[in-house]
Amino acid sequence: MSKQATLHRWDDIPVEAVKSGLGRKIIAGEKMMIAHVFLKKDSVVPWHSHENEQLTYILEGTLKFWLGENGEQEIVVHEGEVLVIPSQLPHKAIALEDTLDLDIFCPPRQDWLDGTDAYLR
């Protein structure tokens, strides 16, 4: 059996309400994953790290990140900018305004797929 491509439409994917002020839509392949993450102003993504390399592309709004063991690196990511977060780098973020973030992970975030991402809920 040959492999086939699959087409997805963001408009057809329901928003998963992760917690108040934070929702997401996920599309996962075998070796990578992409997600729309919707954050209301002042919504916080708590400290965490993961094996997955992450690209965060801000489509609308602004996120402020703290990165490193003690948050020693602070970066504000604006609309049209991309932040590359290496594997296992601790980080947290806050939405400085209502934000639509496009996250790409390699490999896919299994905790997001199976709902074991307790740090976020």
C-alpha positions as CSV (number, residue, x, y, z in Angstrom):
1,M,0.0,0.0,0.0
2,S,1.4,3.4,-0.9
3,K,1.3,6.4,1.3
4,Q,-1.2,9.2,0.7
5,A,-1.2,12.9,1.5
6,T,-4.0,14.3,3.7
7,L,-5.5,17.8,3.4
8,H,-6.6,19.7,6.5
9,R,-8.5,23.0,6.7
10,W,-8.0,25.1,9.9
11,D,-11.6,26.2,9.6
12,D,-12.8,22.6,9.9
13,I,-10.9,21.9,13.1
14,P,-12.6,22.8,16.4
15,V,-10.7,24.8,19.0
16,E,-9.7,22.7,22.0
17,A,-10.3,24.8,25.1
18,V,-7.1,23.9,27.1
19,K,-7.8,26.4,29.9
20,S,-9.4,29.8,30.3
21,G,-7.8,32.2,27.8
22,L,-5.9,29.4,25.9
23,G,-7.2,27.2,23.1
24,R,-5.6,25.3,20.2
25,K,-6.0,23.4,17.0
26,I,-3.6,20.6,16.1
27,I,-2.6,18.9,12.9
28,A,-0.1,16.0,13.4
29,G,1.9,13.9,10.9
30,E,4.1,11.0,11.7
31,K,7.2,13.1,12.4
32,M,6.1,16.6,13.0
33,M,3.1,18.6,14.3
34,I,1.7,22.1,13.7
35,A,-0.7,23.9,16.0
36,H,-2.7,27.2,16.1
37,V,-2.5,28.4,19.7
38,F,-5.0,31.1,20.7
39,L,-4.0,33.2,23.7
40,K,-6.0,36.0,25.3
41,K,-4.1,38.9,26.7
42,D,-2.3,38.0,30.0
43,S,-2.7,34.3,29.4
44,V,0.3,32.4,30.7
45,V,2.1,29.3,29.4
46,P,3.8,28.0,32.6
47,W,7.5,26.9,32.9
48,H,8.1,23.7,31.0
49,S,10.6,22.0,28.7
50,H,10.3,19.1,26.2
51,E,12.3,16.9,23.9
52,N,10.7,18.5,20.9
53,E,12.4,21.3,18.9
54,Q,9.8,24.1,18.6
55,L,9.3,26.9,16.1
56,T,6.9,29.6,17.3
57,Y,5.6,31.9,14.6
58,I,3.4,34.8,15.7
59,L,0.6,35.4,13.2
60,E,-1.2,38.0,15.3
61,G,-0.3,39.7,18.6
62,T,2.8,39.5,20.8
63,L,4.3,36.9,23.2
64,K,7.0,37.5,25.8
65,F,9.2,34.5,26.6
66,W,11.6,33.7,29.4
67,L,14.1,31.0,28.5
68,G,16.8,29.1,30.3
69,E,17.0,27.5,33.7
70,N,16.4,30.8,35.5
71,G,14.7,32.8,32.8
72,E,18.0,34.5,32.0
73,Q,17.0,35.1,28.4
74,E,13.9,37.3,27.8
75,I,12.6,37.7,24.2
76,V,9.5,39.5,23.0
77,V,8.2,37.9,19.8
78,H,6.0,40.1,17.6
79,E,3.6,39.5,14.7
80,G,5.6,38.1,11.7
81,E,8.6,36.9,13.9
82,V,9.7,33.3,14.5
83,L,11.4,32.0,17.7
84,V,13.3,28.8,17.5
85,I,13.3,27.0,20.9
86,P,15.8,24.1,21.1
87,S,15.0,20.7,22.6
88,Q,15.0,20.7,26.5
89,L,15.3,24.4,26.9
90,P,13.0,25.5,29.8
91,H,10.7,28.3,28.9
92,K,7.5,30.2,29.8
93,A,5.5,32.8,28.0
94,I,2.8,35.5,28.5
95,A,0.5,37.0,25.9
96,L,1.0,40.8,25.9
97,E,-2.1,41.1,23.8
98,D,-4.6,38.7,22.2
99,T,-2.3,36.4,20.1
100,L,-2.5,33.7,17.4
101,D,0.7,31.6,17.5
102,L,1.6,29.0,15.0
103,D,3.7,26.3,16.8
104,I,5.6,23.6,14.9
105,F,7.1,20.7,16.8
106,C,9.4,17.9,15.8
107,P,8.7,15.2,16.8
108,P,5.0,15.7,17.6
109,R,4.1,16.6,21.2
110,Q,2.7,13.3,22.4
111,D,1.5,15.0,25.7
112,W,-0.6,17.4,23.6
113,L,-2.0,14.6,21.5
114,D,-3.0,12.4,24.4
115,G,-4.0,15.1,26.9
116,T,-1.3,14.5,29.4
117,D,0.0,18.1,29.3
118,A,-1.0,18.9,32.9
119,Y,1.5,21.8,33.1
120,L,-0.7,23.7,30.7
121,R,-4.1,23.0,32.1
